[in-house]
Amino acid sequence: MPTVRVGAAVALLLFAFCPCLADEPTPWQSARPMIGTGGFGHTYPGATVPFGMVQLSPDTRLGTWEGCSGYCHDDTAILGFSHTHLSGTGCLDLGDVRVIPLAGDADTFDTAGYPRLPFSHSDETARPGYYSVLLGEPRIKAELTATAHAGFHRYTFPAGQPVSLLIDVDRGIGNHTVASGATIESDRRIVGYRQSRGWADDKTFYFAAEFSRPFDRVTARERQRTEEKNVFKPLTFTQAGGKAANGHREVSGECVLLRARFQNVSEPILVKVGLSAVSVEAARKNLAAEIPGWDFAGTVAAAERSWNDLLGRIEIKTSDQAVRETFYTSLYHVAMAPTLFNDADGGYCGLDHADHPDGGFQNYSTFSLWDTFRAEHPLLTILQPHRVDDFVNSMLAHQRQFDQHLLPLWSLAGNETWCMIGNHSIPVIVDAYLKGFRGFDAEAAYQAIRATSMQDRSFLGEYRRLGYVPSDKKNRKKQSVSRTLEYGYDDWCVAQMARALGKTEDAKLFERRAQAYRNVIDPSVGFARGRLADGQWRAPFEPNVLVWDDYTEATAWNYTWFVPHDVPGLIGLLGGDAACIAKLDRMFQEDSRMAVTGSPDLTGLIGQYVHGNEPCHHVAYLYCYAGAPWKTQARVRQIMTTLYNNRVDGMCGNDDCGQMSAWYVFSALGLYPVNPSSSVYVLGSPLVDQATIHLDPKFHKGRTFTMVAENNSPKNVYIQSALLNGKPLQRCWLSHAEITGGGQLVLRMGPEPNMAWGQRPEDRPPATAVKP
């Protein structure tokens, strides 16, 4: 197999346009950004670099649940190309600073007074770091690429017509503009800002846009809302003193749109846009640092190199092109969040909305922690270890600067969104510490996680007093069972770090609290269920119905299994190994149509197993804890092959900033972190024939870790035997140290279960964390 790393821009471009020159596609070629843009995936197809602050992508709608990323594959018109987007979320926001190319009279406007540019998917190209599309009539070719803090546009217009570029600092995706403005600094540069409120309550993005040729003139207008329609009022450019200006000219208003007009255009017009949350000056500096010239092809090649390097950290072998494309697209999606939220010089806007100079770390935001703590962050400790300390330092800065002094729950663009439940910064921080990351202040980190765990908000006071969050018919959507179980897991994580730091009494306290799950498991029905403050079980009880009083986007079937820190204890409460196995079997065999959802997030069903949402992601691996690893092997293969594919609707649920994709990456390799902070990976059934992880020697002892699945095929899903570094392996799990220390795992696969492998009590995954 040829190497997956291509060092030269020329080679990447040859691969892009002449794939016949390569015996096998590179990882960059194999990734398909269009996967997930249809169905439930909520991903976007535009240009970004790994973990970049800028996500330059087409917008086809600015509202509705299906359009959370700004792009829905069902749509037939593009509204423009904005510079910030969310990948795979179930909430809408961002969509800042939109560029809209117009040709001729440009009368293609919708009823709201905005351009709508028809397009066909057959005229789209999407690769990591590059996007292009042909728009409307007359035909305009739009091409996009990006750096970490800037977007780069190239527009090729039909000859012989006047053309325009509309700079829309009015509309966002699911948010509204509070204030906006722009300054014409020269006949090639426009700078400005947009302040908005939405899911992230108060955010401002500043921009600096430069054009490859002078514009002939710029006009401005402001949208004003009326009860019946939008009214666009022309704006007069003024100087700071309020007088009409012929030099530097500026406009401001709530909803500003500018139109740069060009005559006699015979060559493509390029626009590069630097972004910052700090200031216009910082946006200028970002642009100068990352795109100093007008080499569009060179910027594309640099973006592609960054993606090929990241994707090439895992080198796979498979004869199935669909598996290869799904795998590398999943790995691509994993690297789309968290996102940088600082400038090229390290300065950033904090949770206190103050500007902070470079603090010695890269500041990140877009932490979808209820989702990503499960698999994405553990995966990044292996593949992107140089970012892990920065993730933790970003969370600690959040806690210091936030007026409530709490770790992030779901942070976005310098704001806390308060989305979802639990305190899942905690497992990410603890996992980093237990795996040996020391680029942050461990004592400060511990005090932050302890303080967050001792707060009273979100029913934590009741949880501490009663040992569970009580169900309450007066408080709809209290999600009492889910909160209890997730707080219990977080408490277990706090206890691990307390013990590692020698804080024995704290360790005992949080270990006791981590047993709270026992207070909501009702052995008489075999499920986790709501419990009232007086200790009585909440009635009526139906395990296949979403009851928001007790469960978060799930049912009792899904949440009963969320005890990743004490699976043996849960198995005991459910009646032992045989009863646990039977219950898992029943979950996968139940009638899916019985589910009463009340939520669009319950998708990807196999029986009552709901893979399209995160609480179930570890469940198929629990058979290993009950002595039936062959059942895990069969189920994870079923999930991978039926609920993921390489089509635009190839994701059965919202990708949620990469968690759905991280599950696939881990599972296709043949393992999964059931307890994300335990440094333990439970073995499943690899979908790829071979995978080599290229480890970073600055952080890991080994150079590579290779997993080989001998005799692998769609029928040969069962592990017959295993060798770790040439020695027989009977247990059905690996440690983090065994992977990052380098070596080789060989699994011999077959069509029938080997019920003797991995089933003894000593072969099962440990109930506690292991040394990394």
N, C-alpha and C positions, 0 to 999 in steps of 0.2 A: 504493500500500500504506500503511495507517495505521501510525503510529509504534508500535514494539514496547515503548516505555517508558511505563508508566502510573504517574503520580506520586501518585495519590490512593487511599487505602484503599477509599473508597466505590466507585471505578471497578473496582478489583480484585474486590470482592465481587459487583458487578453482573455482571462477566464470568464469575465462578465459577458463579453461579446462573441467569444469563440469557444464555447464550452467543449467543443469536440477536441480541443487541444489537451484536455485533461483526461487521464484515465479514470479518475473519480472526482466528483465535485468537492471543492473545499467546504469547510463548515459555513463560510459566508455565503457561498452559492446555495447551500442546502437549506438555509433558513428562509422561511416564507412569511414575511410580515403580514400578508393578507389573512393568514390563518387566525381565526378568532375575531375577525371584523364582522362576521355574520353570526347568526344564531345568538347565543348567550355570552360570547366571549368578551365583548365590550373593549376590544383592543383597537389601536389605531395603526395605519399603515405607513405613516410619514417617517421623516428622517430624524434620527437622534444618534448620539454616541453612548457607549455604556455609562449608565447612571448620570447622564447629562442633565443640566438645568434646562436646556432648550429642547423642546420636542416640536419640530416644525412639521405640521401635518395638515391635510385637507379637512375642512369642516363641511359636512353635508347636512347637519342639523345642530341646533343650539339648545335643544330641549328634548324631553322624553327619556325614559329609562333606557331604551334601546340606544340612545345617543350619548351615553355618559362620556365616551371618549371623543365626542364631536363627529364621529364617522360611523355610519351604519351602511352596511353593504347593500341593503335593499334600495338605497336612495339613488337618484339619477341626476342630481345636480349638486354642484359644489358651490359653497358660499364664500370661499376664500381659504387662505392658508394662514393659520395662527401659530404662535410660537410656544404655547404651553398646553400640555394635554395630560390626562390621566389614563393609565393603561389598565383596563379590566376591572374598574371599580363599579359599584352599584349606585354611586352618587355622582352628581354632575358638578363640575367647576372648571376654572381656568379658561383657556381659549383667548389668551391675551395677544393684542397687537396683530391684527389680521391684515394681510396684503391680498388685494383683489385685482387681477389684471383685466383690463377692458380694452376692446378694440372697436374702431368705428364710432357709431353713435351710442353704442353700449346701452341699448334700450331694454336689455334682458333683465328686468327688475321684477321682483315679486310684489304681491299686494301690499307688503309692508314698506316698499320703497327701496329694497336692497337688491343688488345683482344676484341672479341665480344662473350659474353657468353649467349647461347640460354636459354630460360626459358619458362615456361607455367604459365598462370595466375592461373591455378588450383593448382600450387605449391607455391602460394604466401599467406601470412597472413599479414594483416595490421590492427593494433589497435593503438589508441593514445599512443604514447611512445614506440611502438615496431613494427618492420617489419622483416619478414623472407621470404626467397625464396630458392628454389633448383635450382642450376645452371648447365646447360650443361651436357656433358659427358666427363670424369667421373663426377659424381654428387658431387657438393659442396653445403653444406647448409650454407647460409649466414644469420646471425641474427644481428639486429641493435637496439640499444637504445641510449638514450642521456640524458645529463643534460643541464643546461643553457649554459655552455661554453665548453662542451666536448662531443665527440661521443664515443660510446663503440661498438666494433664489436666482434662477435664470429663466427669463421669459422670451420666447421666440414668437414674434407677432407676424401676421400676414403683411406683406409689403403694400405700400401705397395708401395706408390709412392712418389717421391720427390715433394714438393709443394713450392709455392712462394707467396709472397704478393708484388704486384707492387704498389709503392707509386708514383702517377702521380701528379706532381706539374707543369705540362705543360698545360694541356687543361682546359678551363673553358666552361661555357655555354654562347655562343654568345659574348665572349670577347677574347682578345689575351693576352698572357703573355709578359710582358716587361722584367722581370728578375725573376729568381728563383734559389734556392739553398738549400742544405741540409748538415747536419753534422752528422756523425755517432759517437755518444757520447759513446756508449758501445755496447755490443752485444745484448742489449735489447732496446735501445733507439735511435731514429732518430729525429732530429729537423730540422726546415728549414723555408722557407718563399716562398710566391708567390706574385709578384706584377703584376697587370693586368690593362688593359684599356678596357672599354666597355661602357655600358650605364652609369655606374658610372665611371667617367673619370680616376681616379687615386686611386687605393686602394691596400693595402697590407694586407695579412693575414699570420700570423706566426703560426707555429704548433709545438707541441711536441708529438711524437708518442712513446708509450711504448708497448712492446710485452710480452706476458705471458711466453714465453720460448726463449732462445737465438737463434738467427739465425746463420746459419753456415757461411754464407758470404753474402756480399752485392755487387751487381754490379750496375753501373750507365751508362746512355747514355743520349745524347742530341739530340733532334729532330732538323734537319736542313731542311728548306724548299727549294725545287727546283721547277722549273717550271712544272715538270712532276709528282713528287711524293715526299714523305717524305724520308729523309735519316737519319738513326739513327747512330750517332757517339759515340763510347765508350768513357767514361770519366775516367780520372785517378784521384783518390783521392789524395789530397795534404793537407799539413798543411798550416797554415796562411802564413808561409814564402815561400811557393811554392814548398817545397821539398816533395818527396814521403813519405807517413806516414804509420806507423803501429799502432799508437795510435788513438787519435781523428782524424778523416778523414773528409774532406769536399769536396764538389763539387759545382760548380755554373755555370750558363749558362742561356740562354734565356728560354729554354724548357727542363727541367730536369725530368727524370724518374729514379726511383731507384727500384731495385728488391732484396728483402730480401728472401734468399733461406733457406729451411729447409729440413733435411733428417730424416728418421725414425720417422715420425709423427704418434703417436697413440692416441693422445687426441686433442680436439679442440684447435685451436690457437686463443687467444684473443688479440685484439689491442685496446688500448684506446688513443684517440687523443684530446689533449687540443688545443684550438684555441684562438688567440688574434689578435687585430689590432694594438697592442702597441709594443710587442717584444716577442722573443722566451722565455725569462725569465718569462714574464707574462703568456705565454701559459703553461709553466711548472707549475706555481703557480695555475693556473685555474684547471689543471688536478689534482694536489695534493689536492686541496681544495674540489673537487667534486667527484673524483673517486680515493680515496687513495689506494684501494685494487683491488681485481679481482672478486668481487661478481657481476657477470653479472645479475643473477636473482634478486638480491637485487636492482640493479639499474633500472631494468625493473619495479619492484614493486613500487619504489619511483616515477618513471615517471607516472605510472598508478594512483598512489594516487593523484599526482598533478592534473592530468586531471579529475579524478573523483570528486575532490573537486571543481574545477572550473565549470565543467559541472553540478554538483549537485547544483550550485547556483540557478538553475531553476529546479523545480521538476514538471514534467508534468504527466497528466493522459490522455491516449488515448487508444482506442481499436484497432487502426490501426497501425500495426508494421511499415509500410512504413513511416507513418507520424512521429512516434517516432524516427526512424533511420535518417530521413531527418532533423528533428529538432535538434537532438544532434550532427549530423555531421555539421550542419550549425553553431551551437554554438562553436564547435571545430574549425572550420575555422575562426571564428571571433577572436579567441585567438592566431592566427598564425602571426599576425602583429598588431602594430609595433613590432620590435624585439630589444632586448637588443643589445647595441653596446658599451659595456664596459667590464671590467674584474671583477673577483670576488671581488677584493679589491676596486672597484669603479673607477679606472683609465680608461681613454679612449682616443682615437685618435679623435681630433676635426676636424671641417671643415677647420681649418688652417693647418691640417696635422701635428700638434704638439701634444705631449703627455700631457694630463691634469690629475692631480691627482684627487682623489675623491672630488667632489664638493658638496657632501651632497645630491645628487640625483642619481637615476639610469638613465643612458643615453640611449636613444632609437633612432633607425633609422628605415628605411623602412616605411616612412610615405607616403602612397598613398593618399594624402589629397583630390584631386579632387573627389575621390571616397568615402573615409571613413568619411569625415565630415558630410555626409548626415544622416547616421544611425549608423555606427559602433561606432563612438566616443560617441554619446549620449547614446548608449547601455552600453558602458563601464563606463560611469558616474554612472550607476545604479549597474552594476555587479562587476566592478573592480575599485572602487573609490580610492583605495590605490595607483593606478598607475597614476591617472589623473594629479596630481601635477608634477610627473616626466615627463609625456609627455610634459607638458607646459615648464618645465625647460629645457628639451632637445631642444625644439624649440627656446627658448631664448638663449641658448648656441650657437646654430647654427647661430642665428642672430649676436651675438657678435663676433664670430670667423670667419665668412664668410667675405671675403674681400669686398663684395658688401653690407654687413650689411642689409641683407634681411631675413625675416622669410622663413622657408622652403616651397618650392613648391612641390617637390617630392624628399625627401632625401633618399639616399641609401649608406650604408657603408661609412659614413663620406664624402659624396659628394652630391652636388646638381645636379640633372639630368635635370632640367628645363623642366620636362615633364608636359603636360597639361596646363590649363589656370586658371585664377583667383588667389586669394591669400587666400587659404582656411585653412591656419594655423589660420587665424583670427577668423572664427566662432568656431573653437575648443577651442581657448584660451578664447574667450568671453563667450562661453557656460560654461566653467569651472568656470569662475569668477562669473557669474550670478547665478550659482548653489551653490555658497558658498565655493568653494575651495580657500584656502588662503595659500597654501604651496609654493607660488612663489611671487616675487616682483611685485605687481599689477601696480605700476607706471612704472617700467621698461617694463612690458608687454605692457602697453598702448602705451608707446613711441615707442616700436618696431612695433606694429601694425599700428600706425599712420605713422611712417617713411616708412613702406612698402607700405602703401596706397598712399603716396605722391611721389613715385618714378616716373620716366618717361619711364622706360623700359616696354616692352610688350604693347605698345600703350596707357599706362595710361596718358601720356601727352595729347594726342588727346582726350581721354575720359574726362579729366578735362576741357579742353578748349571748347569742343563742346557739352558736355553732353552725348556723345556716342562715340563709336569707329566707325569711318567711314569705309564703305566698299570701297575696292580699288582693281580694276581689275589688277593692276600691282603687287599686293602683294598676291600671291596665299596662301591659308591657313591662311589668317589673322584672320578668325573666328570672324568677327566683332560683330555680333549679340550676339553670345555666350559670348564673353568677356564683352560686355556692361551689359548683364543681371547678369553675375556672379560678376563683379565688383560692381554692384548696391547692390547685396545682402551683399557682404563683407562690403560695406559702411554702410549699416543698422546696421550690427554687431558692427562696430566701434562706431557708434552713441550711441548704447545701453551702451557700456562700458564707453564712455565719459560722458554720463548723470549720470551713477552710481557713477562716480568719481567726479562729480560736475563740469565738464568741459563743461559749458553750450554752449559757442560759438562753440566749436568743435562739440558738439552734433547737433547743428543747421546746421553746414556746412555739416556734413556727412548725416544727414537726407535729406537735399536737394539733395545731390549726389545720395542717394538711390532711388530717383524717376527717375533716368536715363532710367529705363525700358520704361517709357512713350514715350521716343523719338524714340524707335524702334518698337513700336506696331502700325501697320497701320490699323485703324478701317475700311478702305474701303475694305480690304481683310480679316480682322479678324485674322491676324498673326503677329508675330514678323518677320521683314524682314530687309534686308540690306539697309542702307541709305548712300548716298554719302556725301562727305564733304560739298557740296553746299546745302544739305538738301533734294535733290531729292531722291526718292525711287529707289533702284537698280532694273533694269529690264533685262531680263524677270524674273518673279517670279513663281516658282512651289513649293508648300508646301511639296510635297512628294519626293523631290530630295535633296540629300546631296550636298550642295554647300560649299566647304571648305572656300571660301572667307568669308562666313558669319556664318557657323555653325561648331561646334566641334563634330565630330562623331555622327551626328544627323541631323534632318531636321527641318523645321519650325513647323511641327506638334509636335515635341518633345520639342523644346525650347520655344515655345510661352508660355508655362505654368511655366517657371522658374522665378516666382516672389513670392517665398515662404514668403517673409516679408510683402507683401501687396496684398494678394489674393483678398480682396474686391475691391481694386483699379483696379486690372486686370479684374475682373468680370465686373466692370463698363465700362471699355474700350471695352470689348467684347459685350456689349449690355445688360447687366443685367443677373439675375439668369437664366431665361428661355433660353436665347441665349447661355449662358455658358454651361448649361446642354446639350443642343442640340449639341454643338460643341464637348464636351467630348464624347457624344454618337457616333457622327460621326467618331471621331478618332478611337474608338474601332471597328467600323463597316466598315471602309474603306477597300478596297482591298489591302492586303499586297503585292501582286505581283507588284503593281504600283511603289513600292519604288525602286529608283535607288541608290544603296548604295555607291559603291566605297570604302567600308570599311568593314573589316571582323567583326567589332564590332557591326554592326546592326543585332542583332539576337534576338530570343524570341519575335516574332511579334504577336500581336493581332490587326488586322487592321493596323493602322499606329502607334500604341503604341509599343515601343521597350523596353521590359523589360531587354534584355540582355546587355544594357548599362545604365549608371547611370542617365542621365538627366531626364528620365521618372519616376524614382522610387517613387516620391511623387504624381504622377498625379491621380491615382485612388482614392486617398483620397480627392481630391479637390471638389468632389460632395458635401461633407459635408459643405463646405463654401457657396455653392449655395442653400442649403436647401433640398438636396436630399441624405441624408446619406444612404438610402437603396440601392442606386446605387453603392456607395462605397462598401457596404457589398457584393453585388453580384460580383463586379469586382475583389476585392482582393481575394475572394474565387476562382474565375476562374484562376487568376494568380498563386496562390499557388498550385492548383491541376493539372494544365496543364503544367506549366513551371518549376516545381521542382519535383524530385522523388528520390528514393533511389538506382538508378542504377548508373553505372560508368559515364554515360552521363547525370546525373540528374541535371545539371545546364545549363540553356539556354544561358549563356554568361560567360565571364571571371569573376572569383570570385573577382578579384581586391582587394587582401589582406583582404577579408572578407566582403566587402560591400554588394555583392549579398546575402551572407549568413545572414548578419545582417538584411536585409529587411525581409527575411523569418522568422527569430526569432521574430522580433517585430510583424509582421503580423500574425503569428501563435498564438501569445499571444492575438491579437485582437486590436493592436494600432500601431501608427507610428508617428515619429517626422517630420511632413511636413516642419516646420521651425526648423532646428536643434538647433538653439540658443534661442528659445523662451520659453523653459521649458514647452511646450504644446505637448501632445500626442493625436492625433486624433484617435477616435475609428473606428474599421473596423468590421471584422467578424472572431472571433477566430476559429482556426482550431483544437486546442486541447480542450478537455472537461474541463480540469482544469489545472492551472499552479500556483505554489507557488514560488515566488521570495524570496530567503533567503538573507536578507539585512545585510550589514556590520554595526554593531552598533557603530563602531568607527567613521563612517561618516554619517550614516543615523539614524533618530529618531526611525524608526520602526524596528521590527524584521523580519516580513514577510509581503508580499503583495500577496494576493491570488485572482486570477481571475477564476470565475466559469462560464461555458457556459451550462446552463440547456437546456435539450432537443436538444443538439447539434447533428447534423448529416449532411451527404452530401447534404440533401435536406433542412434542417433547417438552412439556412444561414443568415436569417434576424433577427435583434434585435427587440423583441416585447416590452421589458421593461428593465430597469436597476435599480439596487440598489447599492449604494455606502455606505458601512458601515451601512447597514440596512435602509438607507433612499433613497426614489425615486430619480433617476438621470435622468433628461430630456435632458441635454446637451450631445453632442456627442464628448466630449473630457475630458481628465484628465490633471492635472498639475503634474509636477515633485514632488512637495511637497506632493501631495496626494498619490503618489506611494511610495516614500521613507519614508513617515510618517507611513507606515504600514496600514493594513486594508484588506478589501475584496470588490471586485467588482463582482456582480452577474448579468449576462446577460441572460435573458430568450429568447431563440431562437425559430424561427418558419419558416414555409415554404413560407409564404407570407409577403410582406413588411408591416410594420407598418408606414404608411406615416405621422403619427402624432408625431412620436418620433424623437427628435433631429432636427426638421426642422425649428422651429421659429428663427427669427434673434437672439434672446437672447440665443438660444441653440447652436449656431454655434461656431466653434473655434474662439478665439479672434484674432484680426488683429495685436496685439502687444504682446510683451513678458509679462509673468506673473511672479510674485514672486515665486521662487522655494520653 
